[in-house]
């Protein structure tokens, strides 16, 4: 399989790239800073570009079987602006499967199910900008005909894998407050070969 990974030098994206390479997959890494790619080899194609550039995205999609987006907001509208470009490029190449890394803020609130977590009393964050960006991505994917999954971690930390995390469709596992980067990456990567959470958000936490 040829997997296109966006945000491939970030905390989660780099872990996903390592997992794919360990399994013998070919990975196309879409990056802004190619010098940040660790140990490139014959399994890796590095594509330097801008996710807001339609031509860059279209070229990176050629020969790709599935897409994983681990892009972050970085305090900008990159997520909401780039997703329509990604969707259009995937349609043009006949690519259906996309897994993205979201945030627990866009899961449904348990106490107020008609609201998302970031809109409810469950959220303690003062700024909602990042959650609003991730919600825009969710809305765009819902309206597309792609085969999508949004992995929505609770607080991400650098700890080791426990391999005993909990996941739940569209809500955060009850009492969940944290999850490691490596377990988030592992779960997201496994979704490429899974049909369990197609067209759904998935809350993940310990």
Buried (B, 14 or more C-beta within 10 A) or exposed (E): BBBBBBBBBBBBBBBBBBBBBEEEBBBBBBBEEEEEBEEEEEBBBBBBBEBEEBEBBBEBBEEBBBBBBBBBBEEEBBBBEBBBBBBBBBBEBEBBBBBBBBBBBBBBBEEEEEBBBBBBEBBEEEEBEBBBBBBBBBEBBEEBEBBBBBBBBBEBEEEEBEEEBBBBEBBBBEEBEEBBBBBBBBBBBEBBEEEEBEEEBBBBBB
